[in-house]
Amino acid sequence: MYNQQRQWPYLAPFEVVIHNSPQDCWVSFLGKVFNITPLIADHEYERCVKPLIAMAGKDISHWFDEKTGDIQHYIHPVTGCRVPYCPHGPLPDIPVEVPATAWRPLDRIPWWLNEE
């Protein structure tokens, strides 16, 4: 019987680590490898890509919840709100940490859940 599921290539860490610049940026997390170069280009001059560039070519699984595949969250000590855990700074598609008028709902799938 023919398996119609898409077969993804296996990539070793030494193959991912060479993609470690803003012009060629890959990261791995939760067993997958993502080319986030287009994401870096979309947010080129924004502060939110600095943590991604700093972790280019590395595994960032510790940023994510294994059960949900979503970004880690914690309870903010001042507001008591459940907020994304971004210890290295803000990330693209992450809302503001505290309640603010600048908050807007995301109108697309966040980059870490987008299989493309």
C-alpha positions as CSV (number, residue, x, y, z in Angstrom):
1,M,0.0,0.0,0.0
2,Y,1.3,3.4,-0.9
3,N,1.7,5.9,2.0
4,Q,0.2,9.2,0.8
5,Q,1.6,11.2,3.8
6,R,4.2,13.7,2.9
7,Q,7.7,12.4,3.7
8,W,9.9,15.1,5.3
9,P,13.7,14.7,5.2
10,Y,15.7,14.0,8.3
11,L,18.1,16.7,9.2
12,A,20.9,16.4,11.7
13,P,21.9,19.2,14.1
14,F,25.2,19.7,12.2
15,E,23.1,20.5,9.1
16,V,20.9,23.0,10.9
17,V,23.7,24.8,12.7
18,I,25.2,26.2,9.4
19,H,22.0,28.2,8.8
20,N,22.8,30.8,11.5
21,S,22.6,34.2,9.9
22,P,19.7,36.6,9.3
23,Q,19.9,35.9,5.5
24,D,19.8,32.1,6.1
25,C,18.1,31.3,9.4
26,W,16.9,27.9,10.5
27,V,15.8,26.8,14.0
28,S,14.7,23.4,15.3
29,F,12.1,22.8,17.9
30,L,9.9,19.9,19.0
31,G,11.5,17.6,16.5
32,K,11.1,19.8,13.4
33,V,13.3,22.2,11.5
34,F,12.0,25.5,10.3
35,N,13.5,27.9,7.8
36,I,12.5,31.2,9.4
37,T,14.5,33.4,7.0
38,P,11.2,34.9,5.5
39,L,10.0,35.7,9.0
40,I,13.3,37.5,9.8
41,A,13.0,39.4,6.5
42,D,9.3,40.4,7.3
43,H,10.4,41.9,10.7
44,E,13.9,43.0,9.6
45,Y,14.2,46.2,11.7
46,E,12.1,45.1,14.6
47,R,13.3,44.2,18.0
48,C,11.2,41.0,18.0
49,V,13.6,39.1,15.7
50,K,16.7,39.6,17.9
51,P,16.0,36.4,20.0
52,L,15.5,34.4,16.8
53,I,18.7,35.6,15.2
54,A,20.6,34.9,18.5
55,M,19.3,31.3,18.4
56,A,19.8,30.8,14.6
57,G,21.0,27.3,13.8
58,K,20.0,26.0,17.3
59,D,17.2,24.2,19.0
60,I,14.6,26.4,20.7
61,S,12.4,23.6,22.0
62,H,12.6,25.0,25.5
63,W,10.5,28.0,24.4
64,F,7.6,25.7,23.6
65,D,5.1,23.4,25.4
66,E,5.6,19.8,24.2
67,K,1.9,18.9,24.7
68,T,0.3,21.8,22.8
69,G,3.1,22.9,20.5
70,D,2.4,26.5,21.6
71,I,4.8,28.9,23.2
72,Q,5.4,28.4,26.9
73,H,3.3,30.5,29.3
74,Y,3.5,31.7,32.9
75,I,1.4,33.7,35.3
76,H,2.6,37.3,35.4
77,P,3.5,38.2,39.0
78,V,1.9,41.7,38.9
79,T,-1.2,41.3,36.8
80,G,-1.9,37.6,37.5
81,C,-2.5,37.1,33.7
82,R,-1.3,34.1,31.8
83,V,1.3,35.5,29.4
84,P,3.8,34.0,26.9
85,Y,7.2,33.2,28.4
86,C,9.8,35.0,26.3
87,P,12.9,35.2,28.5
88,H,15.1,36.5,25.6
89,G,12.8,39.3,24.6
90,P,9.7,39.7,22.5
91,L,9.0,37.4,19.5
92,P,7.0,37.9,16.3
93,D,3.3,37.0,16.7
94,I,3.4,37.2,20.5
95,P,1.0,39.7,22.0
96,V,2.1,42.3,24.5
97,E,2.8,40.9,28.0
98,V,0.6,43.2,30.1
99,P,-2.9,44.5,29.3
100,A,-2.6,47.4,26.9
101,T,-4.6,49.3,24.2
102,A,-1.9,48.3,21.7
103,W,-3.1,44.7,21.8
104,R,-4.7,43.3,18.6
105,P,-5.7,39.7,17.9
106,L,-3.4,37.9,15.4
107,D,-5.1,37.5,12.0
108,R,-3.1,34.4,10.9
109,I,-1.5,31.3,12.3
110,P,1.5,32.1,14.5
111,W,4.9,31.3,12.8
112,W,5.6,28.4,15.1
113,L,2.4,26.6,14.2
114,N,2.7,27.3,10.4
115,E,4.0,24.1,8.7
116,E,5.1,26.1,5.6
